[in-house]
Amino acid sequence: MIMLKFEELRSFLNEKADQYNAPDFIENDPIQIPHRFSLKQDIEIAGFLAATISWGNRKSIIKSADKMLDIMGNSPYDFVLNYSEKDLEKLHDKSIHRTFNGEDFSYFVRQFNKIYKENESLENLFEVNDPENNFFHAIERFRSNFLETEKHRSHKHISSPYKNSSSKRIIMFLRWMVRKDKRGVDFGIWENIDQKYLSIPLDVHTGNISRKLGLVSRAQNDWKTVEELDVSIRKFDENDPAKYDFALFGLGVTKELL
């Protein structure tokens, strides 16, 4: 463990967040997928799909997301509103990304159709209510809206904090949509959700870096650790805690702390 005094650690993490929260970050990251669009709903759908398949090699994630965009004629919102049954039938035997297959993709398209017929934006499904201080309950409310009550294989692709999952991919999507700054990486298109509720998307790399820096003590990368990390990073900046995702990610990529 690397022991730094509070101010030293804050200064170090601010410097790293500043370094990586820059437009050239977009080029090699799945966030490039929603950055191809300007319509809010296109950004939401492309972002949600790219985040959902964000595990493994970043190049292969981007390639798989490209495949989905091609199928949707590079107009995600138009496609989910106006697809035909024939369009979805063609997907069933398709391979998309690892365990996320054509059947999962077509299920997501149907669910988007249902949601957007009733809502102008996915933001409505993620609102945080007082006295909640993170997205723990909001993610579950979203899951119950987005997923049918009848069990389906695709449910596993939207993980549940109630089952103690770190929900890394959905937390990452929320950062993209909610976080507002002038750096050009995150979108900040959801006006009604405060970024102070955001958490760090926790995976093997961010978990390991967080332990090295003494930000968390738990060994698992689960929701309890997400909340432990919340407490630590919000001491550095309670109004924009998720900016430290850039710092932890950057330190993981460069292996600077090894």
N, C-alpha and C positions, 0 to 999 in steps of 0.2 A: 504494500500500500504506500502511495506517495502522500506524505503529510505536508500540507501547505496551510498556512494561516488563512483565516476566512477571507481577508481582503486580497491576499495573494491569489487564492483560488478563484475568487470572483473576477479579478483582473485577468488571470490566465484564460478563464472560460469566455469572458467577454471578447478578448482578443481573437480566440479561435472561432467564436461564433461570427465575428465580424469578417474574418478571413474567408469562411466558407459560404456565408450568406451573400453570394454574389452571382450575377447572371451566368457566369461560366459554369456554375454548379448544375444548371438546367440540362446542359448538353448530354451528360452521361447518366442522368437520373430519370427514373420513371415519371417524374413531374413534367418532363418534356412532352408527354402525351397530351395532357389537358392544355398545355401551353400552345398547342396548335389551333386553338379555338378562341373565339371572342364571345359567342353567345353563352350566357350563364348556364343554361341547361346542358349544352354541349360540354362545357368545362366540368360540370358536376358528374355527368355520366362517364365521360372519358376518364376523369380522375378516379371515380369510384372503381371502375373496371381495372385500371392500371394498378391502383392500390391493392385491390383484391388478389391480384396474381403476383404481388411483390414479395416473392421469396426465391432465393437462389441468385444466380448471376444476373447483374443488372442489364447486360446486353441482351440476354435471352428473354428477360421480362419485357424489355422494350420491343423486341421482335414479336413476341406473342401478343402484346397490346396492339401493335401494327396490324396483325392478322385480324383482330376483332374490329378495328376501325375500317379495314378494307371491306369486311363483310357488311358493315353498316354504311357503306358508301361514303365514308368519312363525314357523315352527318348523323351523329348518334341520336340526337333528340328527335329528328325527323323519323329516323328508323324505328325508335321505340314507340312512337305514336302511330306509325303507318305500316308496320310490317304486315306481311300476309302469313298465313299458316304454312304456306309452301316455303317461305323464307326460313322459317324456324325448323321445318322438317329437314331441310338440307344440312342443318347444323349438327344433327344428332350423332353422326358418326365422325365428326371432326375432332381432331386433337387441337387443343388450344395451348395450355401451359400446365405441364406436369399433371396433377390430379384434377385440375380445372378443365373440364372437357366441353364439347359442344352442347351436351345436355344441360350442363350448368349454365352455360352462356345463354341458351334459349330461355331457361328459367328466369335468369336475371332480367332479360329483355321483357318478359311478361310482367315481372314485378314492377319494373320501371314504368311500364305502360299504365299499370293500375295506380301507382303513386302519382304520376304526373297528370292523370285525369282528375285527380282530387287536389293536387298541390302545384303551385307555381314553381316551387323550389324544394330540394331535399332539406334545405335549412329548417323547414317547419317540423321535420321529424327528429331534429337533434337539439331542440331547445333545452336549456338547463334551467331548472326551476329552483327558486329559493327553498330551503337553505343548502342546496347541493353545491359542492365546491369543485366538482370535476364532471366528466362525462359518464361516470359509472352507470347511473340510471338512464341517462339519455340514450346511450348505446342500446340498452335493453328495450327501451321504448321504440327505438328505430327498428330493432330486430323483430319485434312483435308486429309492427306495421308492414315491414318489407317482406317478411317470410310468412307463408301460409301456415295456419295452425297444423295442417296435415304434414307429417314428417316427409322430408324430401332430401335426397343425397346432397343437394346444394347448400343445405343449412350449415354444413361444416365449414363453408368458406366465409361465413360471417361469425367470428368467434364471440363468446359471451363472457363479459367480466363477472357475471353472476356465477359462472363456473370457474372463476379465478384465472381466466385467460388474460394475458397482457393486452390482447386485442391490438397488437402492434400495427396491423395494416389499416384498421379503421381509425386509429389515433393519428396515423400519418396523414390519411385523407382529411381528417378534421383540421390538422395544422395547415394543409394546403388551402382549404376553403375559408378558414376563420382568421388566420394570422395576418395582421395588417402592418406593413412597413413600406418603405419606398425603395427597397432593394431589387424588386422585380422577380423574386423567386416564388414566394407564396402569393396566392391570389387575393385573399382578404375580401371575397365577394359576398360573404354572409354578414350582413350589417347588424343583425340583431343578437348575435352571440358574442359575448366578451371573450377575448383571447386569454384572459387571466385563468380561465377554466381548463385550458389545454394542458396536456401531459406530454411527456417524452415518449415517442414510439420505442418500446423496449424490445430489443432482440439480443442475440448472443453478444454482438459487438458493443452496443451501447451499455449493456449490462456489465460486461467485463471492464470497460473503461470507468463506469460509475463506481465499481468496487475498488479499482486501483486508486481512484481519487477520494475514496472514503465517503462517497455520496450515498451509498446503500451498503447494508451489511448482509441482507438476505442472499442466499445462494441461488434461489430459483428466479427465473424470469417470468413472473406471474403478476396478477393484478395487485397483490399486496406489495410487491416491489415497486410497481408503478407508483403507488401511493406513497411509499417511503421516499422515492426519488422526487415526487411532487414537493414533499416537505422540504427537502434539501435545496432544490433549485429555486423554489419560490422565495427563499431567503435572499437569493442574489438579485432577482427581479420578479416581484409579485405580479406585475402588470403584463409581462411578456415572457413567461417561463419557457415556452417552447422554442425560443431562439437558441437555447442551449442544446437543442437537438443537432444543430449545425456543428457546434463545438464537439460534441461526443461522437458524432458521425465522422467528422474530419479527423479526429484523433484515432478513431478506429481504422480509417483508410490508410493514414500515413504510418500507423504503428509507432508513433512518436514516443509513446510511453512504455514500449517494450524494453 
